[in-house]
Amino acid sequence: MGAVRLLRCPECGFVGASLTGWRYPYEAKDYYAGCATEDFRKTAPQFVLHRVAQLGRLVPVGGRVAELGAGMGETAAALSGAGYRVAAVEESERAAQLASVCCPGVKWHREEISAHLSRVEAGRYDAITMYHVLEHVPDFRAMVALVRRALGSSGILVVEVPDVEGRARVLGGRWHHFLPHHVNYFTLASLRRLLESEGFELAQAERKYHFGFPQGRPLQDAVHRALSCLGLHDNIATLWRRRPAAD
């Protein structure tokens, strides 16, 4: 597990990295510094189209979607191409610069996620997507509260994170998601505790064999789906519906 020192809550079982002396590894450098325009895939891979299809079952085309931690913009571009009005938020100056050229239909915001959520008007978005974001956020509860504020009544939140109850139980310290920049290691149960306490209800959950699942290869995808059903997966993709405020 290298330098990653993990702590487990004895009451709820949540697993997180020790924050004593921790600093975000990319604080002083750009994670996407070495990327170039040719690194952007003009045709969306199958797993990105799968994300769009999942959201499409809950959010009508034309809705406002915020893609938080958008990276090089593949998912943002696919959502835009499907007819959504997309705002992509990305801290990396290099990624935002390249993606704004490659994804002209997307409104890019080169800023920190919490800063963006704090300044937009309440109820701005019909959906917010966070693919592999929450595992990087030390104060994840504060961020989820900001997300809830930015979502409209009954808005949809998509959260995909590594699942520490998947292949991690078999691979132990060799699991490739044990990384210095990951501070939270969720399970479906711990995600439920977090998001239900912040006013969300689970609409859909899917175990995913790896980050790029599915790949559009029927036999391989079928095998990986079967392994995921047996608990041999890396990630969980979840969709949540915001409960209307009672006040």
C-alpha positions in Angstrom: 0.0 0.0 0.0 3.1 2.2 0.1 2.7 5.5 1.8 -1.1 5.2 2.1 -2.0 4.7 5.8 -5.6 3.7 6.2 -7.9 4.2 9.2 -11.2 2.4 9.7 -14.0 3.9 11.8 -14.9 1.3 14.5 -18.6 2.5 14.6 -19.6 2.8 10.9 -16.7 0.9 9.2 -15.8 3.8 6.9 -12.2 3.6 5.5 -10.1 6.7 4.9 -6.5 7.7 4.7 -4.8 9.4 7.6 -4.8 13.2 6.9 -2.0 13.8 9.4 0.6 15.7 7.3 -1.3 14.8 4.1 -1.1 17.2 1.1 -2.8 16.8 -2.2 0.0 15.4 -4.5 -1.0 17.6 -7.4 -1.3 20.8 -5.4 1.9 22.2 -6.9 1.6 20.7 -10.4 -0.9 20.1 -13.1 -2.2 16.4 -13.3 -2.8 16.9 -17.0 0.4 18.9 -17.7 1.7 16.4 -20.3 -1.5 16.1 -22.3 -2.0 17.3 -25.8 -5.0 17.8 -28.2 -4.5 14.3 -29.7 -5.1 12.8 -26.3 -8.8 13.8 -26.6 -10.9 11.0 -28.1 -13.2 12.4 -30.7 -15.4 9.3 -30.5 -16.8 8.6 -27.1 -15.7 5.2 -25.7 -18.5 2.7 -24.8 -18.2 3.3 -21.1 -18.8 7.0 -21.6 -21.9 6.3 -23.7 -23.0 3.9 -21.0 -22.8 6.8 -18.5 -24.9 9.0 -20.8 -27.5 6.3 -21.2 -27.8 5.8 -17.4 -28.4 9.5 -16.9 -30.8 9.7 -19.8 -33.2 7.3 -18.0 -33.7 9.8 -15.2 -33.0 13.3 -16.7 -34.8 14.5 -19.9 -32.6 15.7 -22.8 -32.2 19.4 -22.6 -31.6 19.5 -18.9 -28.7 21.4 -17.3 -25.9 19.1 -16.2 -22.7 20.0 -14.3 -19.8 17.6 -14.9 -17.6 18.1 -11.9 -13.9 17.0 -12.2 -14.4 16.8 -15.9 -10.8 16.0 -16.8 -10.3 16.0 -20.6 -14.0 16.3 -21.2 -15.0 13.0 -22.7 -18.1 12.6 -20.6 -19.0 16.3 -20.9 -18.7 16.2 -24.7 -20.9 13.0 -24.9 -23.6 14.6 -22.7 -23.5 17.7 -24.8 -23.8 15.6 -28.0 -26.8 13.9 -26.5 -28.6 17.2 -26.1 -27.9 18.3 -22.6 -26.7 21.8 -21.6 -23.4 21.0 -20.0 -21.2 23.0 -17.6 -17.8 21.3 -17.1 -15.8 22.1 -14.0 -12.1 21.2 -14.0 -9.2 22.5 -11.8 -6.5 21.6 -14.3 -5.6 24.6 -16.5 -4.2 22.4 -19.2 -7.2 20.0 -19.3 -9.7 22.9 -19.4 -7.7 24.7 -22.1 -7.5 21.6 -24.4 -11.1 20.5 -23.7 -12.5 23.9 -24.4 -11.1 23.6 -27.9 -12.1 20.0 -28.4 -15.6 20.4 -26.9 -17.0 23.8 -28.2 -20.5 22.9 -27.1 -19.6 22.7 -23.4 -19.3 25.6 -21.1 -16.0 25.2 -19.3 -15.2 26.5 -15.8 -11.6 26.3 -14.9 -11.9 26.5 -11.1 -12.1 24.4 -7.9 -15.3 22.4 -7.6 -16.4 23.8 -4.2 -15.8 27.4 -5.5 -18.1 26.7 -8.5 -20.8 25.2 -6.4 -20.7 28.0 -3.9 -21.2 30.7 -6.5 -23.9 29.3 -8.7 -27.5 30.0 -7.8 -29.4 27.4 -5.7 -31.2 24.8 -7.9 -29.2 25.7 -11.0 -28.7 22.1 -12.2 -31.0 19.3 -13.1 -28.2 16.8 -12.7 -24.6 16.8 -11.3 -22.1 14.1 -12.2 -19.1 13.2 -10.1 -17.1 10.4 -11.7 -14.1 9.5 -9.5 -14.2 12.8 -7.5 -15.3 12.1 -3.9 -12.3 9.8 -3.2 -10.1 12.8 -3.6 -12.0 15.2 -1.3 -11.0 15.3 2.4 -14.2 17.2 3.4 -16.6 15.2 1.3 -19.6 15.9 3.5 -19.3 19.7 2.9 -19.0 19.1 -0.8 -22.1 17.0 -0.9 -24.0 19.7 0.9 -22.9 22.2 -1.8 -24.0 19.7 -4.5 -27.4 19.4 -2.9 -27.8 23.2 -2.9 -26.9 23.5 -6.6 -29.4 20.8 -7.6 -33.0 21.5 -8.4 -35.8 19.8 -6.6 -35.7 16.1 -7.4 -32.4 16.7 -9.3 -30.1 13.7 -10.0 -26.6 13.2 -8.6 -24.3 10.6 -10.2 -21.4 9.4 -8.0 -18.8 6.8 -9.2 -16.0 5.8 -6.8 -13.7 2.9 -6.1 -15.4 0.3 -3.9 -13.2 -1.0 -1.1 -15.4 -4.0 -0.7 -14.7 -5.3 -4.2 -11.5 -6.8 -5.5 -9.7 -4.8 -2.8 -10.6 -7.6 -0.3 -8.8 -10.1 -2.5 -5.8 -8.0 -3.7 -5.1 -6.2 -0.4 -2.3 -3.7 -0.8 -1.9 -4.6 -4.4 -5.2 -3.0 -5.3 -4.5 -0.3 -7.8 -6.9 2.2 -6.2 -4.8 2.5 -3.0 -3.2 5.7 -4.1 -1.6 8.7 -2.3 -4.2 11.1 -3.7 -7.2 9.0 -2.6 -8.3 9.9 0.9 -11.7 8.1 1.0 -12.5 4.5 0.3 -16.2 4.1 0.0 -18.6 1.1 0.0 -22.2 1.3 -1.1 -23.2 1.2 2.6 -21.0 4.2 3.5 -22.2 6.1 0.4 -25.8 5.5 1.5 -25.1 6.8 5.0 -23.4 9.9 3.6 -25.9 10.8 0.9 -29.1 9.8 2.7 -28.1 12.0 5.6 -27.7 14.9 3.1 -31.1 14.5 1.6 -30.6 12.0 -1.3 -32.3 8.7 -2.0 -30.7 5.9 -4.1 -32.2 5.5 -7.6 -29.7 3.1 -9.1 -26.4 1.3 -8.3 -24.1 -0.7 -10.5 -20.9 -2.6 -9.7 -18.3 -2.0 -12.4 -15.4 -4.3 -13.1 -13.0 -1.5 -13.8 -13.0 2.2 -14.7 -13.6 1.7 -18.4 -16.5 -0.8 -18.1 -18.3 -1.6 -20.4 -15.9 -1.6 -23.4 -18.4 -2.7 -26.1 -16.9 -6.2 -26.4 -19.9 -8.5 -25.7 -18.2 -11.6 -24.5 -15.6 -9.7 -22.4 -18.2 -7.4 -20.9 -20.4 -10.4 -20.0 -17.5 -12.0 -18.2 -16.6 -8.8 -16.3 -20.3 -8.3 -15.4 -20.5 -11.8 -14.0 -17.3 -11.2 -12.0 -18.8 -8.0 -10.7 -21.9 -9.8 -9.5 -19.6 -12.1 -7.5 -18.0 -9.0 -5.8 -14.9 -9.0 -8.0 -15.2 -5.4 -9.1 -13.3 -2.2 -8.6 -15.9 0.6 -8.7 -19.5 1.4 -7.9 -21.6 3.8 -10.0 -24.6 5.2 -8.2 -27.4 7.6 -9.2 -29.3 9.5 -6.5 -32.4 11.6 -6.5 -32.4 14.8 -4.4 -35.3 14.8 -1.9 -37.2 18.1 -1.9 -36.5 20.2 1.1 -39.1 19.8 3.9 -38.6 23.4 5.1 
